[in-house]
Amino acid sequence: MSGQKMIKKVYVIVVSLFIFTAPTVSAQFVLSGTVTDSSLVPLSAVQVLLYDALGNPIGIPSTLTNASGFYSIAGLPTGTYGLEFVPSVQGHLGETFTGISVVGNTTFDVMLAAGYNLTGFVRDDLGQGIFDIDLNVYEQATGIKLVTSGDNTDINGFYHITVPPGEYRIRYRPVGLFADPWVPVEFSNVVIASDTAIDVTMFLGYEVSGTISQFGGGPSVNADLDFTNSSTGILQVTPGDNTDGTGFYSVILPLGTYDVNVTPQAGDPFVPLDDYGVIISGATTLDYILQPGFYISGTVTNSLFNPIQTVDIDVVDSLTGVKLVTSGDKTDASGFYQVIVPSGTYNLIYQPQVATGLAPAQFFGVVVSADYNQDVVLADGLFLSGIMQKASGGPIVNSDIDVKIAATGVKIPIVGDKTDASGAFTVVVEPGTYNVEFEPLTADYLTALRLTNLTFTTDTLLNITLDTGLVLSGTVLDNGGSPVSNVEVIATYTGTNDTVYTLFNNTDLVGQYSIYLPVGNFDVYYKTDTLSGFIDSTEVLNYSMTTNSVLNVSFGSGQPSCCIVIRGNIDGGPDDGTLGVSLDISDLVYLVSYTFGGGVAPPCFEEADINGSGEIDISDMVQLVSYMFGNPSGPAPVACP
């Protein structure tokens, strides 16, 4: 007995020693602190949420700050944590903190910034509140999305969030698998500088979904879809318009007709796709297959071969003049760019920022049938700047400036070719001789202006004043009373024959035209397009403009005079910008060939009848040679009828 008792006693002692000397498996600590506002006033009833180092929520009993703003979370092992503070009372901004190290009892005090209340109701077109509409608030300048707790509408369609002062883009959209197809609504440039209320009315739309695939199989992942209203040109707000890992997308659109653009993610060697005039009148499936393309790539530098960043590259179809949609069309910090296009012939335009002082460059007729490299060296340019203002006072805003090579009339690419709110503009051009055209908005009721043969060898200031314009409008009809389209309307000052520079001076499909002229007397010429079936034109001389006027004309014979200003355009060559006068050696050769060699008859009889005799004979040739080569020159061709 005594031996057994001895053994038990020893066993108890050993176990007791083992329990006493065993190390602690995991120490438990307290993370606590005080939450105040910016004036150090305690904030009560602030919910405190705990996260692990990876941002995953850790389930803990509901933790709220007390009346003194104090919170405490006990039983935490050593580690790194995150805390989120969610005020239950509006007017203060919630905030999330990460990387909080706990190696003992830890104090973490927080100061929450004040914000402004953003409230409102989201209703349908019948005035009923819409439940569970999600609000997303983005910084306007950066696009960064704010963290806004409680940002879904309640059962009555009411919402109430807090945001800091600033300028925002605010989006309202349905969420959830079983949400009704409410068309998302978005407001831009919303300035929050005080408590703000925004009520929203939403309308039901239609789900448009589908799959974007790559030619040859496989999904196009993260391809971006844009839907632009075909009539208004407005881009529809469509959250969810990027494809997922299977190439699937789903958006909500209102009833309408849209131009759809699909752009693959950067690095995918497939061509963006455009689908025009897509009618959405119900739930619609739109599947697309992207075709492989070729890379146009290269490096853009200055004359010292330093790389130029943020150069915009435009790719324009040489035949149609249509600009292609190309992602990645701006150079990076190394001056490198890379775009994808289908095979074809293109004009490539390289447009640096104005501040670089470098002139844009363009290359015509580039044939792309394989990957194509185009390195570009941009030339140093000259600054052409100025201010456009109205003769009646005030700046001319959003006016367009075009610069054309004087010798050829070719328009050169320029950046910054619109006047700003003060009427100012600045563009960069290479040294040279140009025609510069200033074209105000039609709604401004101002005359346009063209300055010709301006030679630039240094930075140049051009301040421009435009007169108020009078509207000369009317309709051009044929001898049967039907409208004649594409008739060019040309106005010159009576007595000087100086041409007035006018915009949109061709008749439309119903024969109507409208141009702006200053006060004065004008000779107005109506020149038909050769495809119209009319071989001549007509004119109204010494027409007085003192107010908005309507001037209708008709071609009584069905073949009005084809002669413009003076005779001599025998070969029917293109206008040279001075009322259709195109008189050169080719006209003389044409007349000789017709008169003595049995050549083709002149397209306009009156133009070849140099002396106005009613016949084309050797006397016309003699007068033309004398006029062109005589010393002194002979009499000019007779004026047109």
Stockholm file with secondary structure:
# STOCKHOLM 1.0

chainA/1-641         MSGQKMIKKVYVIVVSLFIFTAPTVSAQFVLSGTVTDSSLVPLSAVQVLLYDALGNPIGIPSTLTNASGFYSIAGLPTGTYGLEFVPSVQGHLGETFTGISVVGNTTFDVMLAAGYNLTGFVRDDLGQGIFDIDLNVYEQATGIKLVTSGDNTDINGFYHITVPPGEYRIRYRPVGLFADPWVPVEFSNVVIASDTAIDVTMFLGYEVSGTISQFGGGPSVNADLDFTNSSTGILQVTPGDNTDGTGFYSVILPLGTYDVNVTPQAGDPFVPLDDYGVIISGATTLDYILQPGFYISGTVTNSLFNPIQTVDIDVVDSLTGVKLVTSGDKTDASGFYQVIVPSGTYNLIYQPQVATGLAPAQFFGVVVSADYNQDVVLADGLFLSGIMQKASGGPIVNSDIDVKIAATGVKIPIVGDKTDASGAFTVVVEPGTYNVEFEPLTADYLTALRLTNLTFTTDTLLNITLDTGLVLSGTVLDNGGSPVSNVEVIATYTGTNDTVYTLFNNTDLVGQYSIYLPVGNFDVYYKTDTLSGFIDSTEVLNYSMTTNSVLNVSFGSGQPSCCIVIRGNIDGGPDDGTLGVSLDISDLVYLVSYTFGGGVAPPCFEEADINGSGEIDISDMVQLVSYMFGNPSGPAPVACP
#=GR chainA/1-641 SS CHHHHHHHHHHHHHHHHHHHHCCCSSCCEEEEEEEECTTCCBCCSEEEEEECTTSCBCCCCCCBCCTTSEEEEEEECSEEEEEEEEESSTTBCCEEEEEEEESSSEECCEECCBCEEEEEEEECTTSCBCTTEEEEEEETTTCCBCCCTTCBCCTTSEEEEEECSEEEEEEEEECSTTCCCBCCEEEEEEEESSCEECCEECCBCEEEEEEEEETTSSBCTTCEEEEEETTTCCBCCCTTCBCCTTSEEEEEECSEEEEEEEECCTTCCBCCEEEEEEEESSSEECCEEECBCEEEEEEEECTTCCBCCSCEEEEEETTTCCBCCCTTCBCCTTSEEEEEECSEEEEEEEECCGGGTBCCEEEEEEEESSCEECCEECCBCEEEEEEEEETTSSBCCSCEEEEEETTTCCBCCCSCCBCCTTSEEEEEECSEEEEEEEECCGGGCBCCEEEEEEEESSCEECCEEECBCEEEEEEEECTTSCBCCSCEEEEEETTTCCBCCCSSCBCCTTSEEEEEECSEEEEEEEECCGGGTCCCCEEEEEEEESSCEECCEECTTSSCCCCCSBSCCTTCCCCCSSTTCCCSHHHHHHHHHHHHSCCCCCSCHHHHCTTCSSSCSHHHHHHHHHHHHCSSCCCCCCBCC
#=GC SS_cons         CHHHHHHHHHHHHHHHHHHHHCCCSSCCEEEEEEEECTTCCBCCSEEEEEECTTSCBCCCCCCBCCTTSEEEEEEECSEEEEEEEEESSTTBCCEEEEEEEESSSEECCEECCBCEEEEEEEECTTSCBCTTEEEEEEETTTCCBCCCTTCBCCTTSEEEEEECSEEEEEEEEECSTTCCCBCCEEEEEEEESSCEECCEECCBCEEEEEEEEETTSSBCTTCEEEEEETTTCCBCCCTTCBCCTTSEEEEEECSEEEEEEEECCTTCCBCCEEEEEEEESSSEECCEEECBCEEEEEEEECTTCCBCCSCEEEEEETTTCCBCCCTTCBCCTTSEEEEEECSEEEEEEEECCGGGTBCCEEEEEEEESSCEECCEECCBCEEEEEEEEETTSSBCCSCEEEEEETTTCCBCCCSCCBCCTTSEEEEEECSEEEEEEEECCGGGCBCCEEEEEEEESSCEECCEEECBCEEEEEEEECTTSCBCCSCEEEEEETTTCCBCCCSSCBCCTTSEEEEEECSEEEEEEEECCGGGTCCCCEEEEEEEESSCEECCEECTTSSCCCCCSBSCCTTCCCCCSSTTCCCSHHHHHHHHHHHHSCCCCCSCHHHHCTTCSSSCSHHHHHHHHHHHHCSSCCCCCCBCC
//
